[in-house]
Amino acid sequence: MKCSQCQDLLFEYLDGTLPSASQASVQEHLRECSSCRTVFEREKQFSGSLPGLLGEQTVLMELPPQFHQKVLSRLERDAHPVLKGDFSWFEQCAHAWAGVAAIAVLMFSIAALFVIRDSLGQRAVCFSKAAFYRLPGVAVLPRRCLSDQPGYDRVGKPSPGLWPGFDLAVPPSSVVNLEPADL
Amino acid sequence: MGENEIVAALKRGDLSVVEDIVGLYGNRLLRSAYLLCGNESDAQDLVQDTLVQAVQSIHRFRGDSSLYSWLHGILLNLSRHYHRERKRLVQGHDFDSQPGESVSDEASRLDLESVSPVLMEAMRKLSEPHREILVLRYFEEMKLDEIARHLNISKGTAKSRLHYAAESLRSLIPKELNLFGDSGTD
């Protein structure tokens, strides 16, 4: 066995994980070669000292009591993202109410938009060619699709005006099945 | 409670076994984390993150290795992330080589018995891969094959890295301490 081969196998030799033939070859080489024996002794001393030294640094180190509770709390928080961030009960309630208030303001704003539009008598919402929304029994359509339909005038305004200012009416049967591509 | 029972319970969503995991592996993970990051408080955070991540991804544990080895793999990844964050926070300044006294300067004032600060400072000054492989080999007492598997590197790379890591550590310890019984770095 060459010195380079022997030194390459030193860690495995120390681990005792070499096949028995290789283990014997390394042992034989170490008996004969003083320079490889020096390398081996150095590694053996290092392996003998460092584990004890590292153990001494940490042997008194312990997790605080009830550490598992911290882990469980983290898992609980991660399972309920709303609770993330260590907010107090009061803060969590405040955030929930802020959300409700924001939705209420948004709905009020939308209602106000229609009231303003109604009062000005003009369209606040313009439908594009592809805009086509159909609710059960009710349709909101671009005016030109409704022109000359029964109940609608030439420009598509509802004749009696179901809701003044809105193009909202029970759709004529002829336009019920309109597809966006037709608009 | 045994490892298999713990894993089965976690896969069922039974969190009562978290206390058992902490009891079985918590302190061992903490000590390893301390050697990897060099700070006890951060080591506790790393252990907490490790256990949280382990519980959340227990379905990925296939039993190819021991539960502890799997937990340690998570710890190692989190420790790498921790070092990346530390480096980012100090804006490119290498935290592992903070300015100040060199190990030798510090050691010259110490009794030969006071090796703890010198050894820990030397461990901190090592590169991350060198520190990791020394912890795996000489603290976790893993064999070469296990180290290679744990770090997902070849056995040859593990050998070479281990050799250079040991040389680096020797070079950072003052010869006069003769810490490894080989009269210093020669």
Boltz contact constraints between the chains, C-beta under 6 A:
constraints:
  - contact:
      token1: [A, 11]
      token2: [B, 144]
      max_distance: 6.0
  - contact:
      token1: [A, 11]
      token2: [B, 159]
      max_distance: 6.0
  - contact:
      token1: [A, 12]
      token2: [B, 144]
      max_distance: 6.0
  - contact:
      token1: [A, 15]
      token2: [B, 143]
      max_distance: 6.0
  - contact:
      token1: [A, 15]
      token2: [B, 144]
      max_distance: 6.0
  - contact:
      token1: [A, 17]
      token2: [B, 143]
      max_distance: 6.0
  - contact:
      token1: [A, 42]
      token2: [B, 182]
      max_distance: 6.0
  - contact:
      token1: [A, 45]
      token2: [B, 180]
      max_distance: 6.0
  - contact:
      token1: [A, 45]
      token2: [B, 181]
      max_distance: 6.0
  - contact:
      token1: [A, 45]
      token2: [B, 182]
      max_distance: 6.0
  - contact:
      token1: [A, 46]
      token2: [B, 166]
      max_distance: 6.0
  - contact:
      token1: [A, 46]
      token2: [B, 180]
      max_distance: 6.0
  - contact:
      token1: [A, 49]
      token2: [B, 180]
      max_distance: 6.0
  - contact:
      token1: [A, 49]
      token2: [B, 181]
      max_distance: 6.0
  - contact:
      token1: [A, 50]
      token2: [B, 138]
      max_distance: 6.0
  - contact:
      token1: [A, 51]
      token2: [B, 138]
      max_distance: 6.0
  - contact:
      token1: [A, 53]
      token2: [B, 119]
      max_distance: 6.0
  - contact:
      token1: [A, 54]
      token2: [B, 138]
      max_distance: 6.0
  - contact:
      token1: [A, 54]
      token2: [B, 139]
      max_distance: 6.0
  - contact:
      token1: [A, 57]
      token2: [B, 116]
      max_distance: 6.0
  - contact:
      token1: [A, 58]
      token2: [B, 31]
      max_distance: 6.0
  - contact:
      token1: [A, 58]
      token2: [B, 34]
      max_distance: 6.0
  - contact:
      token1: [A, 61]
      token2: [B, 30]
      max_distance: 6.0
  - contact:
      token1: [A, 61]
      token2: [B, 31]
      max_distance: 6.0
  - contact:
      token1: [A, 62]
      token2: [B, 27]
      max_distance: 6.0
  - contact:
      token1: [A, 63]
      token2: [B, 26]
      max_distance: 6.0
  - contact:
      token1: [A, 63]
      token2: [B, 27]
      max_distance: 6.0
  - contact:
      token1: [A, 63]
      token2: [B, 30]
      max_distance: 6.0
  - contact:
      token1: [A, 67]
      token2: [B, 22]
      max_distance: 6.0
  - contact:
      token1: [A, 68]
      token2: [B, 18]
      max_distance: 6.0
  - contact:
      token1: [A, 68]
      token2: [B, 19]
      max_distance: 6.0
  - contact:
      token1: [A, 68]
      token2: [B, 22]
      max_distance: 6.0
  - contact:
      token1: [A, 70]
      token2: [B, 48]
      max_distance: 6.0
  - contact:
      token1: [A, 71]
      token2: [B, 18]
      max_distance: 6.0
  - contact:
      token1: [A, 71]
      token2: [B, 48]
      max_distance: 6.0
  - contact:
      token1: [A, 71]
      token2: [B, 51]
      max_distance: 6.0
  - contact:
      token1: [A, 71]
      token2: [B, 52]
      max_distance: 6.0
  - contact:
      token1: [A, 72]
      token2: [B, 18]
      max_distance: 6.0
  - contact:
      token1: [A, 74]
      token2: [B, 52]
      max_distance: 6.0
  - contact:
      token1: [A, 75]
      token2: [B, 52]
      max_distance: 6.0
  - contact:
      token1: [A, 75]
      token2: [B, 55]
      max_distance: 6.0
